[in-house]
Amino acid sequence: MAASNNVTRMLEAKRVKFEAFEIPAEKLSALEVAQILKVDPLIVFKTIVVKRGKPGKPILAIVPGPLEVDIKKLAAAVDEKKVFIPTLKEAEELTGLLAGGISALALINKGFQVLIDHSASEVESVMVSAGQRGLQVRLAPSDWAKLVNARFADIASPI
């Protein structure tokens, strides 16, 4: 069994079926994670912190590794005129997590609005950060969305 942390303990406590995977504890892209774990990059999801154009809690936009957040689609999905992606430093300050380990699972009840690209709902399982660099979890998209109070939306585009 891989290392455990607050996220894996929470998943166990809620009796959510998951697998944990240890990877190098450095900032890795979702594509690098897919390569290390030998899985389809389309099931490795990355969390992008997105700020609203007007005051309000940031959004966690979660998309497959090979894609990027489509700012226009995301703005429409959250009924905002403008949204923008902050710097990595700002994202870390807003979440309290290091880039490469930002995870909606580690930010439950912190007030973030969470949107997951609709493609996640079409696969059996997804791989996501467990809230720290070096630890990934695989779980069912429906369990994941329910835990983080997310909704699925068309928010990704090819890079």
ZIBELBEL-V409297 format. One record per backbone hydrogen bond with DSSP energy under -1.0 kcal/mol. NH is the residue of the N-H (numbers start at 1). CO is the residue of the C=O. If there is no record, write none. Layout:
# ZIBELBEL-V409297
nh->NH co->CO
nh->NH co->CO
This chain:
# ZIBELBEL-V409297
nh->9 co->5
nh->10 co->6
nh->11 co->7
nh->12 co->8
nh->13 co->9
nh->14 co->10
nh->15 co->12
nh->16 co->11
nh->19 co->138
nh->21 co->136
nh->23 co->134
nh->26 co->24
nh->33 co->29
nh->34 co->30
nh->35 co->31
nh->36 co->32
nh->37 co->33
nh->39 co->34
nh->43 co->40
nh->45 co->127
nh->46 co->63
nh->48 co->61
nh->50 co->59
nh->51 co->84
nh->53 co->82
nh->59 co->50
nh->60 co->113
nh->61 co->48
nh->62 co->115
nh->63 co->46
nh->65 co->44
nh->67 co->64
nh->68 co->157
nh->70 co->155
nh->74 co->70
nh->75 co->71
nh->76 co->72
nh->77 co->73
nh->78 co->74
nh->80 co->75
nh->84 co->51
nh->91 co->87
nh->92 co->88
nh->93 co->89
nh->94 co->90
nh->95 co->91
nh->96 co->92
nh->101 co->98
nh->106 co->103
nh->110 co->107
nh->113 co->58
nh->115 co->60
nh->116 co->151
nh->117 co->62
nh->118 co->153
nh->120 co->117
nh->121 co->118
nh->122 co->119
nh->123 co->120
nh->126 co->139
nh->127 co->43
nh->128 co->137
nh->130 co->135
nh->135 co->132
nh->136 co->21
nh->137 co->128
nh->138 co->19
nh->139 co->126
nh->144 co->140
nh->145 co->141
nh->146 co->142
nh->147 co->143
nh->148 co->144
nh->150 co->145
nh->151 co->114
nh->153 co->116
nh->155 co->153
nh->157 co->68
